[in-house]
Amino acid sequence: MVKRRGLEIPIIGVAKDPWNLDALRARVRDSLEKHGGLDPGAFDKLCGPLHYVSGDYNDPATFQTIKRELGAARRAGALLGNSAGPLRHGDRDNSGKAGCAEAGSRVIVEKPFGTDLESAQALNRDPPRRVRRESHLPDRPLSRQSGRCTTCCSSASRTRCSEPFWNRTHVESVQITMAEDFGVQGRGAFYDQTGAIRDVIQNHLFQVLAILAMEPPVRTDSESIRDEKVKVLKAIPPIEAKNLVRGQFRGYRKEPGVAADSKRETFRGAPPRDRFLALARSAILHPRGKLLPVTCTEMIVRLRKPPTMFHVADLKPNYVRMRISPDVALAFGLNVLSPTSDVQGTRWRSPGSRYPNALAMDAYERVLTDAIAGDPTHFARQDYVEEAWRIVDPVLKAGTPIHEYEPGTWGPKAADDAVMPHGGWQMPGHYQLKSATPPGGRGQR
C-alpha cells in the first residue's frame, strides 16, 4: 500500500505480547523479507506511522491507550479484531466508551461476527453511537484478484459463454473445497474457541457459494451486488445435523492452547439442500479442513449427463473447474471419443488458463484499501451475516460426534459415507494449466 499510493494514517498494532515499537518494526521487517521482499525505501516510509499498544481487548484501559495513539486520526480510524476471536459485547462496548472512533469512522470487524445468530443480532442492535457505519466480515478469498475474476466469470461472462447451462436444469451439483495442508500454526487457543464452521464455513465458503449461485446484479454498485448474495442465502434451509460430518485431525489436542478433551472440529463436510436455488438442486460443500493433502480453494460445477447413443462408454459428467487460491485457474472437463476406439469415451481436460499476476493486490491490501475508500463491496452486510448464522445455527447446537482423521488425508471416512454427492468427489490436485497473459502484467507458467 505504501508503494502504490502512500499510507499516511497511523498504523497501530495491538497485541498481548509485551513488545515495544522497535520489536514491532523488527517483526515487520522479518515478515517482509520472508514473504514479500523488502523494499528499503517503502519500509522506511511504513515505519513512520507505526505504533504499538500492548494490552488485552477485554481490558478497557487498552482502548484508552489506543485512543491516545490515534490522536487526531480517530475520524478515519479502523478497528481490526484480527485473530482475536469472535467479537463480543465487551469488545464493542470498550471501544465505544473509550471514544476510539469519532463520527464518520469505519470499523472493520474480523470474522466471526458473534458466535451464533442470537449473538450476532445482539451485537448489531446497539452499535457504538459514534460510528456511522460498520463494515463486517472482510472476505479475503473474494477480495483477491482471483475472487474478483470469479465474480466476473459467474455474472458478466455468463451472458455469452455459460448462461445456457448455468442453471438448475443442467447443473447437477456444486462442490466447493477450501483445503489447507497445514494445521493451526500456533493459533490453537483461537481455533479451539472457533472451529471450522465458525472460522470459514459460515463466512468464506458461503461467500463463494453466493458468488456462484447469485443472479447478475442489476447494477455494479456494492449494494446491488450484496443484495443478490443475500437472496442466495435466503433460499438455503438450515443444515440438518444428520447431514453434517465433523472431523478432527490426529494430534490436534496436543497443540498449544487446545483443550485435552477438545470437541472442536478442524474438518467439516455437509450439503446444504438449496433446492430453491436457480443454479443447482443440491450444492455440496466439499470438505473444508486443516492438514488435508493440498492447499487450495476451488469450485467444481458438475453438469448433468444427457441421454447418449454411446451406451457402452463409461461417460463421466462434464464439469467447469474454477480455482481462486493459491492461483487463478479455469478448466473444463469434457467427454470425447477415445482416439483408439469409435465407441469408447475418454476424459479430456482443457488446459484452461491461470495467472496470478505479480502486480495484483494481496487480499488484505484490497480489503484495507476498500475500507479506507469507503467501498463495502467485499464486506458482508448485516442481513447476510444473520442469514449465514441461520443456516449453521442448528448444527452448532446439535453436538454431533467428532471423527478423527489422519493428517494428509481427505478427512474422515464418515464424510464419504454421509455426504458424498452422486458420482463421488472430484478432489483438487496438483494439475498444470497453461498460463495466460493478464492485462498489464506478465503471465507465469
N, C-alpha and C positions, 0 to 999 in steps of 0.2 A: 504493500500500500504506500509505503514511503517513496519507493522508486517510481510508482505510477503517477501519483498526484500529490504526494506530501501528506503527512499526518500531523496536523497541528492542533491536536487536542490532547489533554492529559491521558496517559495510559497507566492505570493503577492496578497492579497485581495484588490480589488479596488471597492469603492462604494461612493455614495454621503454622507453617514452618517458621521458626524464629530467625528468618533471614534479615538482611538489610538490603539497601539498594544495590550495593556492589555485588552481592550474591545473586540478585535477580539478573543484573546485566551479564554476569558470567554464565548464568543458565541460558539466557537468550543467545549469547554468542555460541555456546556449545551446541545448542539445538540447531542454529543456522548452519554451522559447519558440518553437522552430521546429516541434515535433511534437505537444506535448500541451497547451500552455497553462500558464503559470506561476501557481501559487498561492503568493503570498509567504509566508504562514504555514506551509504544508506544506513549502515549500522550506527555510525556516529549520530546521524540525524534521529534515528529511532531511540537512542539512549537519552536524548534531550528531554522528551516529555514523560519518561518512565518514572513511576513512583511505586513504592511498595508498602503495604499495610499487613502486618502480622496480626491475625486475630481470627475469632470464631464467628460465623454468621449468627449463631444463637446468642451472642453477646451484644447487647445494644451499644456498648462502648465502641465496638468495631465500626459501626456505621457513623458514629460521631467522628472517628478518625478519618474515615473515607470522605466525609463532608469537608473536613479541613483540607485534605489533599486536593479535592476537586476545586476548591476556591470558587472563582467566578465562572467556572465551566459547568456548573450544575444544570444550567439551562439545556445543554447538549449532552448531559451525562447519560451513559449507558451502563446498566447494571447487568453483569454476566454471572449467572449462577452455574458456571461451567464445572461439571463433575462434582457438584456439591450435593447431590442427591435431590429428591423431589422437592419442589418448592412447597413450603408450608406457611401457615398464617404468621408464625413468628418472624420468618424472613421478610415477608411483605410489610408487616406492621413496624418492624425495627427500621427498615429503610424509609418508610413513610414518616415516622415520628422524628427521625433524625434530620429530615429535610434534605436528603441527598439529591432529590430530583425536584426541580422547580417546574412551574407551569410550562408546558410545551416540550418537556423532556420525553425521550423514548426509552422504554425499558425492555431489554431482551431477556426473556426467561428461558433458561435451558430446560429441555425436557428431562423428565416428565413433569407436566404441569399438574401438581397434585399426585395422589396415589390411586384414585378411583374417581368415578363420576361424581359422587357426593362432594368429595374434597375439591375437585376442580370447579364445581358450581359455587361452592362456598367462597373459594378464592376470588372468583370473578364478581361476586355480589357486591363487594366493598373494596375496590382497588384504591390505592393511595389517592387522596383527593387532589393532590398537586400534579399528578401525572395525567396528561391529556390522553395518551394512547399507549397501550401496552402491546408489543409485538411478541406473541407467544411462540414457543417452539420453532426456532430456526431449523429448517430441514436441510441438512448438509448434503445428503446424496443428490437431491434435486436442485441444489444451488450450484453444484458443479456444472461445468460446461456440458458434461455428458448428460446430466439430468435435463438441462435446457434443450439438448438435442432430442431427448426422448419426448419432451413436450411437443416439440415441433413435429416429430415423426408421427405422434399419435393424434395430432389435431390438424395442423396445416397440410401435412403431406397426405393425410387420409383422403382429401378431396379428389386426388388424381390416382394415387397408387393403390391404396388398400381399402378405400371406402366400400367397394362392392362386397368384401368379405369380412370387414371389421364389425361384426355384429353377432348376436347370439345364434342366428340361423346357421352360420358357418364355423363359428369358434366353438370347439369342444371344451377347452379348459385353458386357464391361465396359470402358469406356475411361476412363482416369484421366489427367488433364492437370494438370501443375504447370508453368505458364509464367511467365516473367519478362521484362518488356520492357526490363530494364537489364542491364548487364554485371557484372563482378566488383567494381566500386566500390572500387578501391584495395586489394582483398584478393588480388591476383594471386599473391603468394607462397604464401598459404594454399591457394588454389584449385588452384594448379599441382601441389601435392603430394596433392591430394584428388580432384578431378574430380567430375562429375555422379553417377557411380554410387555412390561412397562418400559424397558430401555429402548426397544426397537420396534416390536410388532405394532404397538398402539400408535406409533407415530411414523417412523421411516417407511415401513413396508406398506402401511395404509396409504401413505403419500404416493408411493409408486403405483399401487393398485388404482388410486383415484386418477392419476395421470393417464393410465392405460385405458380406463373404462369411461372417462368423462366424455360428454359431448363437446364438440368445439365451442368455445365461448363466443358470444355474440360480439364482444369487443376484446381488445387485448389489455385493458386496464386490470389492475390487480383484483378488484372486487368481482369483476365478471369471471375471471379465472377461478377465484376461490369459491364463487357461487356454484360452479359446476363440480368442483371437488366435493362440496358438502352434499350435493344431490346424490353422488355415488354412495357415500357412507349411509345416507338415509335409507337407501334401498337394501342395505345388508342387515339381516336379523342378527340378534346376539348369537355368539358362538356357543354351542351346546357342549357341556363337559364330556359327553360321550365321543365327541369328535376331536378332542384335544389330547395330544401326547406331549408330556413334559419330560425332558431328559436332563441329565447332569453328567458331565464328563468325569471319568475316574480321576481322582486326585484333587477335585475342586475343594473339598472340605479341608484340605491341608494348606490351602492358600492363606497367606496372612490376612487377618480381618474377617475370615469366613468362619461361621459357627461350625463346631464339630458335628452337629446333627442337622446341618442346613438342609432345608427342603426347597431351596431356591433353584429355579431352572436355568440352565445355560443353553438349552435347546428347546425349541418349540415347533410343532407342526400341527396345523389344523386347517380344515377347509370351511371358511365362512360361506354359507349357502346363499349366494347372492343371485337367486333365480330371477330377481326382478331387474337385474342389470341388463342394459342393452347389449353389452359386449359378450358375455358368456353365461351359460346356465350354471356353471359351477367353477368359480375362480378358486384355485388351490394355492394356498400359501405354503409353498415348499419349505423344507427345513430352514430355520434361522438358528444359527448357533455358533458356539466357540469351539476351537480345536477340531474343526472339520478339515477335509482334505485340501481345500483351496480357500483363498480369499477372493471373493468377487460378489458383485450384486448384478443379477441379470434376470430377465423375464423371458419365458417361453410362451408364445401364443400358439397353441396347438389347434389345428383345423380338423373338422370332421372328415371322415373318409366317405367320399361319394361312391355311388354304385360304379362297378368296374367290369369290363369284359375279361380282365386278366385274373380269373378266379384262382389259378394255381400259383400266382405270385404272392409272396409274403409282403404285401404293401403296408407301409407304416404311415401314420398321419403326417401330412405336411406341417411345417411349423415356421414361425418367424422368431428368431432369437435376437434380443437386444440386451447388450451388456453396457452398464453405465459405470462400473468400477471393477478393477482399477483403471481400465482404459475404456474407450468408447468403441463398441463393436456392433455391427449389424450383419446378420447372416440369415439365409433361408435354407430349410431342409426340404427337399422335393423328391418325389418318386420318379425315376426314369427307367427305361428299359436297360437291362444289362447288355454291355457290348458283346457278350458271348452267347446271348440267347434272345430269341424273339418273344419269349413268353415269361421270362423271369424278370422281376423288378429288382432294382437296387437303389440304395440311398445316395443322393447327390447333395452335397452341401456346398452352397455357393461360397466363394471366397469372401464375399462381402467387403467390408471396409472397416478400418479402425484409424483413429487419430487422436491420442491426445496430442495437444499442441503445447510445446514448452511455454508459449506465451499466454495460455489460458489461465484464468483466475483459479486459485485454490478455493475450495468450498467455504472455508472460514473467511477468506478475503471477500468473496462475493456477499456473504451474509452481512459482514460488518459494513461493507461499502453501501449496500442497500439500506441498512438501518440508519446510517448517518444521513443518507439522502432522503430518508422517509418513504422508501418503496417497500410495501409489505407483501409483495407477490410471493416471496419464498418463506413466508411466515404463516403458521397455522392460525386461523381465526378462531375465536372462542366457540362458535357454534360447531366448527369442525372438531375441535378438541373434545367437546362434550359428546358428539356422535361417536367418535373413536372410543371413548371410555364406555359408552353404552354397549358397544359391540363386545368388548372384552370383559366387562364387569362380572357377568355370571361365572366365568371360568376363574377369575381371580379369587372368588369367594368359594369355589367348589372344593378346593383341597384335593385335586386329582393326584394320583401317585406319581412318584419320580422314578424314571427308569435310567439306570446307569449305562453309559456307553463308553467305548474305548476312544481315547484321543486319536485323531487321524481317520476316523470313520465317519459315515454319514448319519450318525445318531443311532438311537436305539432301534432294535428290530420292531418294537411295538409301533413305531411310526409307519413302517411299511404295512403292517397288518391292519392298522386302524384307518389311516388317512391316505393311502396310496390312490392316486387317480386312475381312471380307466386307461389302460395302456402303459402304466408304470411311470416312474420318474424319468426325466431327462436330466441327468446330473451335469453340472458345469464341469468343464475340463480345461486342460491346457491345449487350446487349439490356436493355430496361427491364422490370422486374417490378413489379406492384402492391405497394405497401407493406402490411405487416400491423402491427398494433399489438401489440408484445410485452407480456407481463405485467410490470407495474411500470415501463413506460417508454413513450416516445412513438415512434410509427413514423416513418420517414424516407422521403420519396418521392425 
